[in-house]
Amino acid sequence: MLCLPSGGPGHRLALENYLWNCTVKPQTHADMYLDDEGLKVRFEVLESNPLTTALTQQEPMLMVCQDSAVELFLAFPDDEHDQNFKPELEHCLYLNIEINSQGICYAKHGHSRKNRTAFTPEQIASLKIRAERESDRWSVELTVPRNLIRELAHYDAFSPDHVWAFNLYKISESSETEHYIAYNRVDVPAPNFHLPEYFALCRVTG
């Protein structure tokens, strides 16, 4: 279980589980920490020419997983007092936030892969996404606000002693750059990141 301080230094996490078909394997890591505003995540990808076709944020949201994208998935207990949280579909709230190298976001929340609710434009704006590109790499920064999690989970899951779960992904589903890379291994035979039972557990410490 990852212990994440509520304020102060966080963790640098390497995405090193190369899954299913990887025609390329861009090196990826993420820095993750909590502060008063919420959960901060910064991805950095060593990839000189990321596939980027979605260039503007629009409704309905574009499936940026077809591009070169990074993804943050989060899962929260329905019962805020659950100290033995074991995330699984239908029994937890989970969020998927997917962002390409242009900073274009696809995000939904719900309790199953189907029938999830799309983030509103205001909720996407609250993530404060910033993307940067250099000659040999690109990065994405975002914030998952405490207020957004209070709105969706009905409690402050980022407060001390709460347990939640997450996974981090790097993906492109397009055949010419296809790859599936994860922080926490997903042990199924076909590509599927929407499996909270394979998320890593995280405890917030004071």
Buried (B, 14 or more C-beta within 10 A) or exposed (E): EBEBBBBEEBEEBEBEBBBBEBEEEBBBBBBBBBBEEBBBBBBBBEBEEBBBEBEEBEEEBBEBBBBBBBBBBBBBBEEBEBEEBBBBBEBBBBBBBBBBBBBBBBBBBBBEBEEBEBBEEEBBEBBBBEBEBEEEBBBBBBBBBBEBBBEBBEBBBBBEEBBBBBBBBBBBBBEEBBBBBBBBEBEEEEBEBBBBBBBBBBBBEE
